[in-house]
Amino acid sequence: MTPSATDAGDRAADAADRRTDRAFRRELLASVRAIDLLVLLAVPAVLLAVFALPEATRRSLAFAYADPTALSAFTAHYVHLSADHLLGNLAGYGLLAGVGYALAVLSGRRRLFFTALVAFLLAFPFALSALNLAVPRDAVGFGFSGVNMALAGLLPILWFCYARDRFAPAASVGALPAAFFALVGWIALLALPVSTEGDGQAGLAIVVAGALLAVLYAASSGVRFPRSVRPGVKSLAARPGYGDLLAVGAVVVVGYPVVGFPSDPVGGGGVVNLYVHLLGFCLGFIGPFALLAAGVFDE
């Protein structure tokens, strides 16, 4: 049987896809530096080392809101009292830092990523603990999730940088706040009761406000929405590897808040601190975005 022109075209397309995928893997591996991996792996190493301390020592390093200290304000974010809590935060860090690093190195934003990461690891624990004192309560705070949420706040910025570098060079950084407002509305939808009665009115108001602010900001900043998504889908499909990373990044940006902002924060013998999660997410976005928009990280 003689091969048809369609079969030949399909084989040629498959071969082109394989070449593009190999090119993606080669470029990603060539972009990875040993020192980068050491820095990234140092975080789980520290978390595991702290968890190996006696439980009494770990409890003394947690942040007691009724008796705060400067030392515990920092150390509490590296303390875990249960293996499940530690493993959950390690998995979250691996996902956020791994995807964020890949997006950063392939878009030429390595310096932005590591500057933000160092700030999240060294400065954010103090800031998050201090802002926690704005809500007086007799409780103890600990865990790495606030820093993880800062990485979740950084991820939309890195995703945009990668998308602009690889697929949409004309995109403006001015579109990012619209994405931020939309994500805050999404977080409110996940974490707060949304209805027209009682306490649900606050959740509904935040969801509506986030959506309106996203639309209004996009309109005022001249952001243009494509009339059809088909060309974008074709562009992604034509570049396997590169398009896959863009899709994975988008899924993590939208999906991770489902983990960080559960509708029922009570469980596992503790309460998820949604307040510090929101602070981490917002500060993790606002700081890097301000520096990016100011041209600090322009090469």
Residue, then its C-alpha position, 0 to 999 in steps of 0.5 A: m500500500t502506498p503511503s498517503a500524503t496525509d500519513a507523510g505529513d503526520r510523520a513529518a509533524d511528529a518528527a518536528d515535534r520530537r525535535t522541538d521537545r529535544a531542543f526544549r530539554r537540551e536548553l533547560l538542562a543547559s540553563v541549569r547551574a549546579i549552584d542553583l540546585l544547591v541553593l534550591l536543595a538547601v531549603p528542604a535540607v534545613l527543614l529536615a534538619v529542624f524537624a530532626l530536633p527534639e519536639a520540645t526544642r521545636r516547640s520552643l522555636a514556634f511563634a507564640y502570639a502572646d509571647p513573641t520574640a524576634l528569634s521565634a518570629f524567624t524560626a517558626h517558619y522552619v518548624h514543623l511538629s508533624a511529619d504530614h505537615l512537613l511533607g506537605n510543605l516540602a511537596g509544595y515547595g518542590l512544585l512551586a520552586g521547581v516550576g518557578y525556576a524552570l520558567a525563570v531560567l528559560s525566560g532570562r529571569r534567574r536573578l529575579f527568581f533568586t532575589a525573590l527567593v532569598a527575600f522570602l527565606l530571610a526577610f518574609p518570616f519576620a514580616l509575616s510574623a509581625l503582621n500576624l500580631a495584628v490579629p490578637r489571639d492566644a495561639v502558636g504559629f509554625g510551618f513553611s506554608g507562608v513562604n510557600m505562598a510567597l512563591a505562589g505569588l511570585l509564580p504568575i510573574l515568572w509565568f508571564c515573563y516566560a509567556r512573553d519571552r517565548f510566545a507573546p513578545a508584545a505583551s505588557v507587564g501592565a497586564l500583571p495586576a489584572a491577573f493578581f486581582a483575578l487570583v485574589g478573587w479566586i482565593a476568596l471564592l475558595a476560602l470564604p463562604v460565598s452567598t447573599e446572606g450573613d457572613g457569605q456576603a463578605g466572600l461574595a463582595i471580595v469575589v465580585a470586587g476581584a473580578l471587577l478590578a481585574v476587568l477594569y485594570a485590564a481595560s484601563s491599561g490597554v490589555r487586549f484579549p484575543r478574539s479566538v483562543r485557537p491561534g494560541v492553542k495551535s502555537l502551544a501545540a506546535r512547540p511541545g516542551y515549551g508549550d507544556l511548561l507554559a500549560v503546567g505553570a498555568v495549572v499550578v498558578v490557578g491550582y495551588p491556591v486550592v491547597g493553600f486556601p481550603s474551605d475548611p481550615v480546621g484539620g489535622g490537630g490545627v488550624v490553617n492560618l489563611y491570613v498568613h497565607l494571603l499575606g504571603f501570596c500578596l507580598g510575594f507578588i507585589g514586591p517582585f512586580a514593583l521591582l520588575a515594573a521599575g526595570v530593576f531586573d532588566e538585563 
